[in-house]
Amino acid sequence: MTEGTARHVILSGCSGGGKSTLLTELGRRGFATVAEPGRRIVAEEQLGSGAALPWVNMEAFSRRAMDLAREDRRGVSSTRGWVFFDRGMVDAAVALSHVTGRPVGDILAKSERYHDLVVLTPPWAEIYCQDAERQHGFGQAVEEYDRLVMDYRRLGYRVVVLPKTTVAARADIVLRLLGI
């Protein structure tokens, strides 16, 4: 990991748990941010063939998400300062592991590590909503969250689960945890 990528921080956790809203707040505070690969792929696929939609072909979707996350990292590799990612390669690798049975540690290269701190948003039924890009139910989102927590820990990341509070308070917590 280079000095620059050591400041690449993953925001992960439950679908519909407030990651994108938190990312927007961190961007508003002047930090570089990278939008979730999955939502971008779904939007693109809905305009095209739809062959790599997660509810059509999760393996194809996960592989595309890994490729896009790699491109995202390359795109911000020269960015000075902190960069916050709404999901990334690890999340895509966890999904790919789930559908292929291949261990997540075998899918990721050692050089693909992010900052050791991973911030997770927990399942939060009161704010969860389905939409055209998030068609799975809350139960599936919780199952995904449980896999993410387990696999991030297996990969040696320091996992911190954010409390269910305001977006401003969550952003303050993230920055305090990073010593920013």
C-alpha positions as CSV (number, residue, x, y, z in Angstrom):
1,M,0.0,0.0,0.0
2,T,1.4,3.4,-1.0
3,E,1.3,6.4,1.3
4,G,-1.6,7.8,-0.7
5,T,-3.7,4.7,-0.7
6,A,-3.2,4.4,3.1
7,R,-5.7,7.2,3.3
8,H,-8.3,5.3,1.3
9,V,-11.2,4.6,3.7
10,I,-14.1,2.3,3.1
11,L,-17.6,3.1,4.2
12,S,-19.4,-0.2,4.1
13,G,-22.3,-2.0,5.9
14,C,-25.9,-2.6,5.4
15,S,-27.6,-1.6,2.2
16,G,-29.9,1.3,3.0
17,G,-28.0,2.1,6.2
18,G,-26.9,5.6,5.3
19,K,-23.5,5.1,3.6
20,S,-24.3,7.3,0.6
21,T,-25.7,10.0,2.7
22,L,-22.6,9.9,4.9
23,L,-20.4,10.0,1.8
24,T,-22.2,13.1,0.6
25,E,-21.6,14.8,4.0
26,L,-17.9,14.0,4.0
27,G,-17.7,15.4,0.4
28,R,-19.5,18.5,1.6
29,R,-16.8,18.9,4.3
30,G,-14.2,18.9,1.5
31,F,-13.0,15.3,1.4
32,A,-12.5,13.4,-1.9
33,T,-15.2,10.7,-2.3
34,V,-16.0,7.8,-4.6
35,A,-19.6,6.7,-5.2
36,E,-20.6,3.1,-4.8
37,P,-19.7,0.9,-7.8
38,G,-22.8,-1.2,-7.5
39,R,-25.3,1.6,-8.0
40,R,-23.3,2.9,-11.0
41,I,-23.3,-0.6,-12.6
42,V,-27.1,-1.0,-12.0
43,A,-27.8,2.3,-13.6
44,E,-25.7,1.5,-16.6
45,E,-27.1,-2.1,-16.9
46,Q,-30.7,-0.8,-16.7
47,L,-30.0,1.3,-19.8
48,G,-28.4,-1.7,-21.6
49,S,-28.8,-5.4,-21.7
50,G,-29.2,-5.9,-17.9
51,A,-27.1,-9.0,-18.0
52,A,-25.0,-7.9,-15.0
53,L,-27.8,-6.8,-12.7
54,P,-27.3,-8.3,-9.2
55,W,-30.8,-9.9,-9.3
56,V,-30.1,-11.4,-12.8
57,N,-26.4,-12.5,-12.4
58,M,-24.7,-11.7,-9.1
59,E,-21.4,-13.2,-10.2
60,A,-21.2,-11.0,-13.3
61,F,-22.3,-8.0,-11.2
62,S,-19.7,-8.7,-8.5
63,R,-16.9,-9.1,-11.1
64,R,-17.9,-5.8,-12.7
65,A,-18.0,-4.1,-9.3
66,M,-14.4,-5.3,-8.6
67,D,-13.2,-4.0,-11.9
68,L,-14.9,-0.7,-11.4
69,A,-13.5,-0.4,-7.8
70,R,-10.0,-1.0,-9.2
71,E,-10.6,1.7,-11.7
72,D,-11.8,4.0,-9.0
73,R,-8.7,3.4,-6.9
74,R,-6.4,4.1,-9.9
75,G,-8.4,7.3,-10.6
76,V,-7.7,8.7,-7.1
77,S,-4.3,7.2,-6.6
78,S,-2.6,10.6,-6.9
79,T,-5.1,12.4,-4.7
80,R,-3.5,14.0,-1.7
81,G,-5.4,13.6,1.6
82,W,-8.2,11.3,2.6
83,V,-10.5,9.6,0.1
84,F,-13.7,8.0,1.2
85,F,-15.3,5.1,-0.7
86,D,-18.9,4.1,-0.7
87,R,-18.0,0.4,-0.7
88,G,-15.2,-0.9,-2.9
89,M,-13.2,-4.0,-3.9
90,V,-13.7,-5.8,-0.6
91,D,-17.5,-5.5,-0.7
92,A,-17.5,-6.8,-4.3
93,A,-15.1,-9.6,-3.3
94,V,-17.4,-10.6,-0.4
95,A,-20.3,-10.8,-2.8
96,L,-18.3,-12.8,-5.3
97,S,-17.2,-15.1,-2.5
98,H,-20.8,-15.6,-1.5
99,V,-21.9,-16.7,-5.0
100,T,-18.8,-18.7,-5.9
101,G,-17.8,-20.3,-2.6
102,R,-14.3,-19.1,-3.1
103,P,-12.7,-17.5,0.0
104,V,-12.7,-13.8,-0.1
105,G,-9.0,-13.8,0.8
106,D,-8.2,-15.7,-2.4
107,I,-10.1,-13.2,-4.5
108,L,-8.3,-10.0,-3.3
109,A,-4.6,-9.2,-3.9
110,K,-2.6,-8.1,-0.8
111,S,-1.9,-4.9,-2.7
112,E,-5.6,-4.1,-2.8
113,R,-5.9,-3.2,0.9
114,Y,-7.5,0.0,2.0
115,H,-7.0,1.9,5.3
116,D,-7.2,-0.5,8.3
117,L,-10.2,1.2,9.7
118,V,-13.5,0.2,8.0
119,V,-16.6,2.1,9.0
120,L,-19.9,0.2,8.8
121,T,-23.4,1.4,8.9
122,P,-25.6,-1.2,10.7
123,P,-29.0,-2.4,9.6
124,W,-31.5,0.3,10.2
125,A,-35.1,-0.7,9.2
126,E,-36.5,2.8,9.8
127,I,-34.5,4.3,7.0
128,Y,-34.2,1.3,4.7
129,C,-36.1,1.6,1.4
130,Q,-36.1,-0.3,-1.9
131,D,-35.9,1.5,-5.2
132,A,-35.2,0.7,-8.8
133,E,-31.5,0.1,-8.0
134,R,-32.0,-1.7,-4.7
135,Q,-34.5,-4.4,-5.3
136,H,-33.6,-6.8,-2.5
137,G,-35.5,-6.8,0.8
138,F,-34.3,-5.7,4.3
139,G,-33.7,-9.4,5.3
140,Q,-31.3,-9.9,2.4
141,A,-29.5,-6.6,3.3
142,V,-29.0,-7.8,6.9
143,E,-27.6,-11.1,5.6
144,E,-25.1,-9.2,3.4
145,Y,-24.2,-7.0,6.3
146,D,-23.4,-10.0,8.5
147,R,-21.1,-11.4,5.7
148,L,-19.3,-8.0,5.4
149,V,-18.7,-7.8,9.1
150,M,-17.3,-11.3,9.2
151,D,-15.1,-11.0,6.1
152,Y,-13.7,-7.6,6.9
153,R,-12.6,-8.9,10.3
154,R,-11.2,-12.1,8.7
155,L,-9.1,-9.9,6.4
156,G,-7.7,-8.1,9.4
157,Y,-9.5,-4.8,9.1
158,R,-10.5,-2.8,12.3
159,V,-14.3,-2.7,12.0
160,V,-16.2,0.1,13.6
161,V,-20.0,0.1,13.5
162,L,-21.6,3.6,13.5
163,P,-24.4,4.4,15.8
164,K,-27.9,5.2,14.4
165,T,-27.7,8.9,14.7
166,T,-27.6,12.0,12.5
167,V,-25.4,12.1,9.4
168,A,-23.4,15.1,10.9
169,A,-22.8,13.1,14.1
170,R,-21.7,10.1,12.0
171,A,-19.3,12.2,9.9
172,D,-17.8,13.6,13.1
173,I,-17.3,10.1,14.5
174,V,-15.6,8.9,11.3
175,L,-13.2,11.9,11.3
176,R,-12.5,11.6,15.1
177,L,-11.7,7.8,14.6
178,L,-9.2,8.8,11.9
179,G,-7.7,11.6,13.9
180,I,-8.7,14.2,11.3
